[in-house]
Amino acid sequence: MGFGDVKLGALIALFSGWIGYAAAAMAIAAGFVVGALVALGLVLSRRRGLRDAIPMGPALLVGAWLVMVTR
């Protein structure tokens, strides 16, 4: 994760924290799960290698969106 992803994660936790602490934790965790699934799919399809960088920001946003929609 780059520093931009860390700042984005802090903003996601800040805004989802208005709903509750559990929502903030779930939003960040869901972002990591989405990122892991995307990375796994890219590695298995051989579009990316194990040492290639994969952006985490879009996965964090999708994970936060999923938590907010289901709440």
C-alpha positions in Angstrom: 0.0 0.0 0.0 1.2 3.4 -0.9 0.7 6.5 1.3 -2.3 7.6 -0.9 -4.0 4.3 -0.1 -3.4 4.9 3.6 -4.9 8.4 3.4 -7.9 7.0 1.5 -8.3 4.3 4.1 -8.3 7.0 6.9 -11.0 9.0 5.0 -13.1 5.9 4.5 -12.9 5.1 8.2 -13.7 8.7 9.1 -16.8 8.9 6.9 -18.1 5.4 7.6 -17.5 5.9 11.3 -20.5 8.2 11.4 -22.6 5.0 11.1 -20.6 3.2 13.8 -17.3 1.8 14.7 -18.3 -1.6 13.3 -19.1 0.0 10.0 -15.7 1.6 9.8 -13.9 -1.6 10.6 -16.0 -3.5 8.1 -15.5 -1.0 5.4 -11.7 -1.2 5.6 -11.8 -5.0 6.0 -14.1 -5.3 3.0 -11.7 -3.2 0.9 -8.9 -5.6 1.7 -11.0 -8.6 0.8 -12.0 -7.1 -2.5 -8.4 -6.2 -3.2 -7.3 -9.7 -2.4 -9.9 -11.2 -4.7 -9.0 -8.9 -7.5 -5.2 -9.6 -7.0 -5.9 -13.4 -6.9 -7.9 -13.2 -10.1 -5.2 -11.2 -11.9 -2.4 -13.6 -10.8 -4.4 -16.7 -11.7 -5.2 -15.3 -15.1 -1.5 -14.4 -15.5 -2.2 -10.8 -16.3 0.0 -9.8 -13.3 2.8 -11.5 -11.5 3.4 -11.9 -7.8 5.9 -9.0 -7.7 3.7 -6.5 -9.7 2.0 -3.6 -8.0 -1.8 -3.6 -7.9 -3.6 -0.4 -6.9 -5.5 -0.7 -3.6 -7.5 2.5 -3.9 -10.3 1.2 -6.1 -10.7 -1.9 -4.0 -11.0 0.2 -0.8 -13.7 2.3 -2.4 -15.6 -0.7 -3.6 -15.4 -2.4 -0.2 -16.6 0.8 1.5 -19.4 1.1 -1.0 -20.5 -2.5 -0.3 -20.6 -1.9 3.4 -22.6 1.4 3.1 -25.1 -0.2 0.7 -25.8 -3.2 2.9 -26.2 -1.1 6.1 
